[in-house]
Amino acid sequence: MKIIQMIGYIVLIGMITACQSSPPEQQEQHVQNIGQQGMREVDQAHVRDSQTVANHLSELATNVNGVNHAVTVVAGQYAVVGLDVNATLDQSEVGAIKYQVAESLQDDPYGDHVVITADTDILTRLRDMQSEIDRGKPAHLFLEELASIVGRLMPITSQ
């Protein structure tokens, strides 16, 4: 349990530091994101506000066959995508859908640091957070809860 909490806090700290603004001279430079597919450049002029990015990622996820609806909460460069899939699907079918969503997001410049889940409890939490953000609450107020979600989803591995 301590390891999960520690991972959650590390993710939380990363999200907080990612939300801090950079000097104007750095904003004009290209940012290099290192993803599973290697390095790709994202022009800072194309970086959108987090609500637009959340809607974009949700739309990409919803375009995958088997996804009824997707909810995305973005904090800094990190995002958690919750998938609403048919409740009658078995575990392997849900896993295949999550994999297809991951593939559709991997080529997107905003899809580098995304956690994908089809857990109904987490989907409900994400919906609640998204509705609060829609009402005007800043996304950074939900960092601790997002860190908790990511900590719950991340596997524990030995060294």
C-alpha positions, 0 to 999 in steps of 0.5 A: 500500500505504501508503494501505491501511495508513493507512486501516486504522490510522485505522479501528483508532484509531476502533474503539479510541476507540469502545470507551472508556466514556463518563460516566454522564450521557452514557450516558443521552442519545440517541446520534445515528448518521449513516448513509446514510439520514440521522440516526436516534436509538438509545436507549442503553438498547437498546444490547446487548453486542457478542456479542448485536449480532454474533448479531443482525446475523448472523441478519439477514444469514442471512435473506437468500435465498442466504446459507448462514451469516453470521459477524459480529465487532463492535468498538465501533460497527463490525462486519464481516459475512462471508457464506457463499454458494454457491461456484458463484455468479458475481460478479454474483450474489454482489454482488446478495446482498451488496447485499440484505444491506446493504439489510436491515442499513441500517434496523437501529439496529446496521447503520450501520457495517458492512462486508460481504464474501463473500470466503472467506479473510476469512470464515475469519479472521472465524470464527477471531476469533469462536470466540476471542471465544466462548472468552472473549477480548475483541473489542478484541484483534482490532482490528488484524486487523479494521482490516487486513480493512477496509483490504483491503476498502475501495476506493482512490479518488482525491481 
